[in-house]
Every structure is written in structure tokens, then in C-alpha cells.
């Protein structure tokens, strides 16, 4: 198992891509800290991991609460004596163009999609520096490298994650810490509900995807889990500051 004895924190691990990533890490031997704001979702992920003999625990908190996030990460560090992997995945999708998007929605997007990633990385960094190694994976989006129709809050934050990832990678490579970003395209999860509603329903979004994505379909979360595993494991040991786009070819057309 390629992650045996490693401790991984995954935010937003109660559902969707975050859950899929947590599951695959646990299957490869990591002890996974399932961080999520929803206690039921967090416990479901932990239960699934324990069900196949994996190791996990829940950490129920709002990642935009600096005090709670710092305390949660400190408790994990004290209990386990190490934090090897941080996958910053928790995020929000808020629809609307410049004039339509709610200001508080824009602020929420920034707080969750960017600032919470920044703070979590800040809190794990001392332990990773002391260990002389560590991996941080930030979830951006294909919307972080291209235009996304009338989604200014989302695209702004996801572009920011790409820039922040590169900056972190450059600053901390000398400590043996790797930082990369994952940019998923269309993945069939409830996360897309705001955009589905904006587009006019499920049939409309599927027609849009069929037209815009060369592979002509959504991704299943399992197809994103494998790239996550690659980026957090030694299989990508010479990669840092990179942006891995997994989008069915959308960015090439």
C-alpha cells in the first residue's frame, strides 16, 4: 500500500470528490481524517472506510472558522505525531455574473475556496517543515484555467487557488514539501446544483457537457480519485507547483 502509515487530512470529505479521495487514500493505507461541516456526512465516510478495514476518524468543523480549524489540526498533530498529507477540498459554487452574484456569496466563495485552503496549509506547515516532507493538494477546478459562464465568484477563487498553489510550491520546496493543484472538470456530484439550476435543469446541463467536453460525458468521482492518489503519493514525488487538469478534454477545445 503506497500510503501505509501516513496521516492525511481531507477537507470536504463527507461527499463527492472529497469522499472519493478519502476512500482511495484509506484503501492505500493512510489514516484519513475526514473533515466536514456535516457530522452525518463525515461519519458516513468514516463508516465506509472502516467497513473495508481502513483507518479513519472524523473532524467536524467549519473550515472558515480559523480557531476551530487551528484547534482541529493541532489535535491531530498532537495525537498522531505527524501530518503527511493535506488535501484542501472543501468549497462552494456560487452562480452569477458581475451584476447578479450576491456580494455575500462572493465573500463566502473567497472564504471557503481560497482563504480556508490558505489557513489549513498555514496550520500544517510547521509540522511538515519539522518532518522535512509533506504533501499539500489544493482543489481548484477547470474553471481555474478557463472561462466559466456567469460564474465570476467561482472562477475568481479557483484561479486564485492556482496562483496560491504555485506560490506555496516555490516557497516550500526547499523544505521537502510538495504543493500541487487538481483541476477537475464536470464531475457528477450534487456540488453542481447551482450551475444546473442556472442552466435550466439536468437535461440542459448534460446537453451542454456533450457539446463542450470532447469525451462527451460527466466524470464519475472514481475517475478523479485516482489522480488525487497520484498527486498525494510518491508516484508524483518529483512534481510540485503543477496544475493537473482532469476534464475530459474540455480545455483543449
PyMOL commands that set and color helices and strands:
alter all, ss='L'
color gray80, all
select helices_A, chain A and resi 16-27+39-51+66-80+103-131+142-144+152-175+190-199+202-212+222-232+234-236+250-252
alter helices_A, ss='H'
color red, helices_A
select strands_A, chain A and resi 7-11+31-36+55-60+85-88+134-139+177-184+243-246
alter strands_A, ss='S'
color yellow, strands_A
deselect
rebuild
show_as cartoon
